[in-house]
Amino acid sequence: MRTVNRVFVYGTLRSDAKNSMHSALAKYSKFEAKGYVYGTLYDVGGYPAIVLDSVRSKVYGEVYIVYDMDRVFGLLDEYEECSSGFAKPHEYRRVQAEVFLDSGKRVESWIYEYNLPPKGLKPICEGDYMEYLKSRKR
């Protein structure tokens, strides 16, 4: 089995989200490119969630090459509340997905996918959480 050393972030962990947890991600990884995955993006209330699916809607984000996988995924699993210290079912789960980089290259990456039924959540049709936040402020 091939080791995947990338993470795709699409919400509060993006560089333009100005979240302190992004600093921890940036400390142990390197920005590779912007890109997208196929799925549906939802507003959970203060943060987004993705459900990977075959709808073929694009969800935009950033890909990072992770240098210290144990440390980064330890921190991110805690942040996403899907480590062993949290009650199940977890709201998110870390899964692998195909990411399409802006360059046209395809890569395998880890992503935090919503692990609960999205019933009642508002879809973010534009597929870009940061653009969605900007449009809500207008």
matplotlib code that plots the C-alpha trace (Angstrom):
import matplotlib.pyplot as plt

x = [0.0, 1.3, 1.9, -0.1, 1.7, -0.7, -3.7, -6.4, -8.0, -11.2, -12.4, -11.0, -7.6, -7.0, -4.4, -6.9, -9.1, -6.6, -7.1, -4.4, -4.5, -3.3, 0.0, 0.5, -0.2, 2.2, 4.9, 5.1, 4.1, 4.5, 1.8, 1.7, -1.1, -4.7, -7.2, -10.5, -12.3, -15.7, -18.3, -20.9, -19.9, -22.2, -22.4, -22.4, -22.6, -19.3, -17.4, -17.9, -18.2, -17.7, -19.4, -17.5, -19.9, -20.4, -22.5, -19.5, -19.7, -16.3, -15.1, -12.1, -9.2, -5.5, -3.1, -0.2, 2.7, 3.1, 6.6, 5.8, 2.7, 2.4, 2.5, 0.3, -2.4, -2.3, -3.0, -5.6, -7.4, -7.7, -8.9, -11.5, -12.5, -12.0, -9.2, -9.7, -10.3, -13.7, -17.0, -18.2, -19.7, -17.1, -18.3, -15.5, -13.3, -10.0, -10.2, -8.2, -9.5, -8.4, -7.5, -7.3, -4.6, -4.9, -2.0, -4.1, -2.1, -4.1, -2.9, -4.1, -4.6, -6.1, -9.2, -11.6, -15.0, -18.2, -19.2, -22.8, -25.9, -26.0, -29.8, -30.8, -27.4, -27.3, -25.3, -22.7, -23.4, -20.3, -18.0, -15.7, -16.0, -14.1, -16.1, -19.3, -18.2, -17.5, -20.9, -22.6, -20.9, -22.3]
y = [0.0, 3.4, 6.0, 9.2, 12.2, 15.0, 16.6, 18.6, 21.4, 23.1, 25.2, 26.7, 25.1, 27.0, 29.7, 32.5, 31.4, 33.0, 30.2, 29.5, 25.8, 26.6, 27.7, 24.3, 22.7, 25.1, 24.4, 20.6, 20.7, 22.7, 24.2, 22.3, 23.7, 24.8, 22.2, 20.6, 17.3, 16.1, 16.2, 18.4, 21.1, 22.0, 24.8, 23.2, 26.5, 28.3, 25.7, 23.6, 19.9, 17.8, 14.6, 13.0, 11.8, 11.3, 14.4, 15.9, 19.3, 20.7, 21.6, 23.9, 23.9, 23.6, 20.6, 20.4, 17.9, 16.7, 16.2, 14.9, 12.8, 11.6, 15.1, 16.7, 14.1, 13.9, 17.6, 17.6, 14.5, 16.4, 19.6, 17.7, 15.7, 12.3, 11.0, 8.2, 10.6, 11.7, 9.9, 8.1, 8.6, 11.2, 14.2, 13.8, 10.9, 11.0, 9.3, 9.3, 11.0, 12.0, 15.7, 17.6, 20.2, 23.5, 22.3, 19.4, 16.9, 14.3, 13.3, 11.1, 13.1, 12.7, 14.8, 15.1, 14.0, 14.6, 11.4, 12.1, 12.4, 15.9, 16.1, 19.7, 21.2, 24.0, 23.1, 25.6, 25.5, 27.5, 24.8, 27.3, 28.0, 31.3, 32.7, 31.6, 33.5, 36.6, 36.5, 36.2, 39.4, 41.5]
z = [0.0, -1.0, 1.7, 1.1, 2.6, 1.5, 3.1, 1.3, 3.4, 2.3, 5.2, 8.4, 7.8, 4.5, 4.6, 3.8, 6.8, 9.2, 11.7, 14.3, 13.5, 10.0, 11.5, 13.0, 9.6, 7.8, 10.4, 9.5, 5.9, 2.6, 0.4, -2.9, -4.9, -5.0, -6.3, -5.9, -5.1, -6.1, -3.4, -1.7, 0.7, 3.6, 6.2, 9.6, 11.4, 11.8, 9.7, 6.6, 6.0, 2.8, 1.7, -1.1, -3.7, -7.4, -7.9, -9.6, -7.9, -7.2, -3.7, -3.7, -1.3, -0.8, -0.8, 1.5, 1.5, 5.0, 6.4, 9.9, 9.4, 12.9, 14.3, 11.7, 11.7, 15.5, 15.7, 12.9, 14.3, 17.6, 15.8, 13.8, 16.9, 15.3, 17.5, 20.0, 22.8, 21.4, 21.6, 18.6, 16.1, 15.2, 13.2, 10.8, 9.5, 7.7, 4.3, 1.1, -2.0, -5.5, -5.7, -9.0, -8.8, -10.7, -12.8, -14.1, -12.0, -10.0, -6.5, -3.7, -0.4, 3.0, 3.6, 6.6, 5.4, 7.3, 9.0, 10.0, 7.8, 6.2, 6.7, 7.5, 6.6, 4.0, 0.8, -0.2, -3.9, -5.0, -3.5, -2.0, 1.7, 1.7, -1.2, 0.7, 3.8, 1.7, 0.1, 3.4, 4.6, 1.7]

ax = plt.figure().add_subplot(projection="3d")
ax.plot(x, y, z, "-o")
ax.set_aspect("equal")
plt.show()
